[in-house]
Amino acid sequence: MGVTIEDIAREAGVSIATVSRVINKTKPVSAQLRDRVYEVIERNHFKPNSLAQGLITKKTNTIGIIVPDISNAVFGKLTKGINSIFAKLGYTVVLCESQGRLEEEIKLLELQEEKQVEGLLFAGVDVNHTLVKEMQKRDYPVVLVTQEASEDEGVVHTVIHNNEAAMYDAVRFFLDNGHRRIAYLGGPKNDYSSGKKRLKGYRRALEEEGIPVNESYIEQVEFSFEAGYQGMKTLYEENSKLPTAVVTGSDVIAVGAMQYLDNMRVRIPDDISIMGFDDSEFATYIKPELSTVRISYFDEGVKAGRMLLKLIREEEVQPITEYVGHKIIRRSTTKSLN
């Protein structure tokens, strides 16, 4: 077993707290005492363990991030934004994947507490009452990012884009360009913010225009290329009158849909217009270039990081929910019918 902080304190003839103060420079100590502790540290080749220091200082300089799918490019951008805040302050950011399963999310919340993280950024699928209660039990502050609570709204600090308004604006874009048969190929039904909230925005835009919602024009799938392909296949096969436009839940879903339409010799945008969501890097590299709803997930991560940092420092944070903006980007996959 290696040398511990207790061993250093005993050999130097000081308390563990004094060793911690010397190592972390949290409180001043006399030069003589400091030199004595450093001499013992160097003689024993002692390398302080961050968790051992945390037992004394309650400060581990570690931040946790929980996301449902680490392969999703959205969470890569989000993490970069978060890390841009904490890396320069000497924090280590630990990324965990929950696969969107409630039992795994609860397990990871407990694990973060055992690891003594100072704060947590949480991106879930359905942050329900059970999850909110689990978050409130923890010794560390939590900020929801890209996902708002489906229950106990306004309880957990949150940074997010307005999903309902963003999808409403995407449908409104098509309505303003003369489209009336607009399909929704969105995210999963169980995803509160990216699934249910966006579907609500879709329905609201059509209803305000006095257009009846055609349930056969609604398909909800996972955020993947294959799911987009299969979802578009269902819309194509089960509707004798095809939509003239399709709003999708992500750029990846949109590209899958475009591949199916290309296989069916359906021209984009001449026969069907397609709108993505996210404005991923590849959106301008595919042909035709993808029209989309731009969300800056990097900025979302920055805002979430700043909010969490304030909570760690026990500063007042208002408002409890902060939104980042969105923007409709017109490219080559959309066509006006006016």
N, C-alpha and C positions, 0 to 999 in steps of 0.2 A: 504494500500500500504506500502511496506517495506521501510526501510531507503535506500537512494540512495547515490551515490558518491557526488552528489551536496549538500545533507544534511550534510555530513561529512565535506566538504570544508567550508560550511557556518558556522557551529558550531565551527570549529577549527580556523576560521578566515584566511583561506588560499585559494589559487586558486584550481580549480579542477585539473589542471595540476600538482600542488605540491602534492596533495593526490595521484595522479596516480604514481608520481615518488617515493613516499614513499612505496606504495604497490608493485610496480613492480621492485623497486631498479634499475631503468634505469639511474638515475642521482643522484649524491650525494646531500644531504641536511644536514643542521646543526643538531646536536644531539638534541638540544632543540626543533626545529621544528618537527623532526621525532617523538620525545616522545609525543608532543602535539597531533599530528595526531593519533598516536597509542592509546592514552588515549581516544580520542573521538570514535575511531573504537571499542574499547573494551567496552566502556560504552553503546554503541548502539547495541552491538552484530552484527556488520556489517560484512557481508560476500561478498566480491567483486564479482560482476557478470563479467564473462569473456568478454561478449559483451560490457558491459559498459566500461571496461578497454580498450577494443579495439578501442572504439571511440576516446580515447585520444592517445593511444600509436600506433594505427594502427597495433597492434599485438595481435592476439587472440589465438595463439598456437593451431590452428585447421587446419587440412588437410582434404580435401574431396577426396573420391574415388567414381567414377561412373562406374558400371559394368552392363552388360545386364542381367545377371542371377546369383543371389547370391547362387543358389543351385548347380551351377557348381563347382566341386572341384578345378578346375584350379584357379578360382578367390580366393578361400580360401588360397591356397599356395601363390598366388601373394600378397594378403593382409598381410599375415604373414611376407613376405619379406619386404614390405613397412613399416609395423609397427615396425620391428626390427630396422629401422633407426630412426623413429620419436619418439617412446615411450621413449627411453632413453634421449631424449632432452626435454621431458615434453609436447609433442604435443598430442592432442586428434585426433584420426583418425575416420572420419565419413563415413560409407559405405552406398551408395544409389544404388538402382536397377532401370534401365531404361527400361528393357524388350526389348532393342534394337530398341525402337520406337523414331524416330526423334523428334517428338513434345515433348515427355517426356524428352529426352536428353537436349533439349533447355530449357525446364522448370527447370530442375535440375541445369543447368549452371547458370540460373538467381537466383535460390534459394541459391546456394553456395555463390554468391556475396552478397546477402542479409544477410547471416549468417557470412559474413566477413572472409571466409576461407583465409588462407595465400597462399594456393596453391592447385592444383587439379591434381589427377591422373585419366586419362580417358581411359576406355576400352570400345570401341564401337563396332559396327558391320560394318557400312559404314561411315567413317569420310569424308564426302563430302565437297564441297565448302561452303555450308550453315553452316555446323557445324564449319568449320575452321574460318569463319567470326565471328560466335558467340563467339568462344574462344578468338579471337583477341580483342573483345570489352570489355573483362573482366579486372577488376583491379588486378586480381591475375594471376600468371603464371600457365600454363597447360603443363603437360607431357602426351603424349599418351603412353600407355603400352599394349603390346600384339596385338596392332592394329595400322597399319600405315594409313596415310591419302590416300584416293583413289583419291583425287584431291588436288591441292595446295601442292604437295609433297615438302618436305624440308622446310616447313613454321613453323610447330609445332614440338617442341622437342619430340623425340620418343625413346622408348626402346622396342625392339622386337626381336624375333628370325626370321631367314630368312626362311619364310614359303615355298617359291618356291624351294629353295635349299634343305630343309629338305625332301620335298616330292619327289623331283628329286632323292635324295640319297636312299629313301625307294624303289622306282621303280628300281633304278640301282642295289640295293641289289638283287632283284628278277631276274633281267636280268643276273647278274653275276652268279646266281645259276641255270641258265638254263631255266628259265620261259620265255615264249613268249606271253601267253594269260593272261594278267594282267588287272584286273578290278579296277575301282576307286569308292569306296563308301565313298564319302567325305562330308564335311560340306556344309551348305546352300549356294545357289547361290548368295544371297545378301550379304554374309559375304565377305568383300573384301580380307582380309589377310588370314583367315583360310578357305575360300571357293575358291575364284577366283585365288589367288596366288598359292595355293597348286595344283589346277587343272592345272595351267600353268606348274608347275614343272613336273607333271605326263605326260602331253603331250610332253614336251620337251625331257624327257628321252626316250620315245618310238620313237619319230621322229629321234633322233640322232642315234638310233639303227637301223633305217630303217624299223620299224614296224608300219604299218598303224594303226591309232587310231580307234578302234571299238566303235562307239558312243553308242551301246547297252550295252557296258561294263562300262558306266559312269552313276552313280546315286548319286544325291546330296540330303542330308537329314539334319534334325536338329540334334543337339548333344544330343541324348538320346538313351537309350537302345531300346525303342520301335521303334524309327526311324531306328536304325541299323537293327533290326529284319525285318521290312517291306521293307527296302531297299534291303537287301539280298534276300528276297522273290521275289522282282521284278527282280533282276538279275538272279535268279534261274529259274523263270517261263518264262522269255522272251528270253532266250538264249538256243538254242538246243545244242550248244557246250559250256560247262561251262568253265570259266577261271580256270587256275591252281593256281592262286594267286590273292589275293584281298588286296589292300592298303586302309586303312580307315582314316577318318578324326579325330578320337579320339578313345581312349581305350573303352569308353562306347559304341560307335557305333560298334566297333569290337566285343564286348561281345554279343551285340544284334544279330549281324550277325552269330556268333558262335552258339548261341542258336537255330536259325532257321536251320542252317546246321545240327546240332545234331538231330533236329526233323525230318529232311529229311533223316537221316542215312548217311549223307555225312561225311566222316572221315577227321578230321583235325590232322595233315597236310597231310595225305596220299593222299587224293583226292583233297583238296584245302588248300593252305597256307594262313594264315591271318597275316597282319601286323597292329598293332594299332598305336596310336600317342598320346604322352604326357608322358608315363611311370607313370601311376597312381599307387597308393599304392596297389590296388587290382590286378594289372597285374600279380603278382607272386603267388597270392592265388587261382586264378581260375585254372582249369585243362582242357586242357593243359595250361601251363604257356604262357602268351602272349608275342610274339615278338613285339617290338614297337620302335617308335622314341622317344628318351629321350629328354625332354625339362625341364630345371630347372626353374620352374616358381617362386620359392622362390628367386633364384639369379636374375631373371628378375625384381622382385619387389624391391630387394635391389638396383640394378642399377638405377631403375626408381626413387626410393626414394632419392638416392644421387644426381641424376640430378636435381630433383625438389628442393632439399635443396639449391643447388648452385644458382638456379634461384631466390629463395626467398631471398637469401643473396646478390643477384645482382652480382654474380660472373660470369665470362665468361664461357660458356659451349661449348666445341667443342669435337667431331662433333655433329651436330644437331640430328643425328640418331645413336644409339648405338645398336649393335646386341649381343645377347647371343648365345652360341653355341648349337649344337644338336649332337646326337649320335645314331646310329642304334644299338639296343640291340637285339641280337639273342637269342630266347628262344625256346619253344617247338611247337609253332604254325606254324613254317616255315620249309620247307623241300627243299633240293637241288635236282634238276633234272639232274645235271651233272653226 
